[in-house]
Amino acid sequence: MKRIDYSGLQNTQITIVGNDKTRIAAEKVESLVSFDNDAAYMLYTEALNDGRYVKLITDSRLIKTLVIMDSGRIYPSTFKIKALAGRIRRAVTEEEEA
């Protein structure tokens, strides 16, 4: 089995779905929207209809947060805003220190 050591490499990606199943670049996140209101559902529906929604989660009942990227693409997340914000903060802070 080949092993790659990432310990010396800068990593600014964060997990947004499940056990490290989907990662995105933290510095490209524009905003986080809690998926618990009508406005968020409308944003989700519009993005789904115009092709900006990345279909990582097909069951909308599992979505806790919408992650809006600087490109305009929208990713669903199974994590709440507080958890994602902490991950983004740590990733961006580590990047600035490197």
Number of C-alpha atoms within 10 A of each C-alpha: 3 4 5 6 7 8 7 6 8 11 14 20 17 19 19 24 18 11 7 9 9 14 13 17 15 22 16 14 18 12 13 20 17 18 24 12 9 9 12 15 15 12 16 19 14 13 17 14 10 8 12 17 21 13 12 14 14 10 8 12 10 13 20 17 22 25 24 19 18 12 10 13 14 23 25 25 24 18 19 17 19 12 10 20 15 12 18 22 14 15 19 17 12 13 14 8 6 7
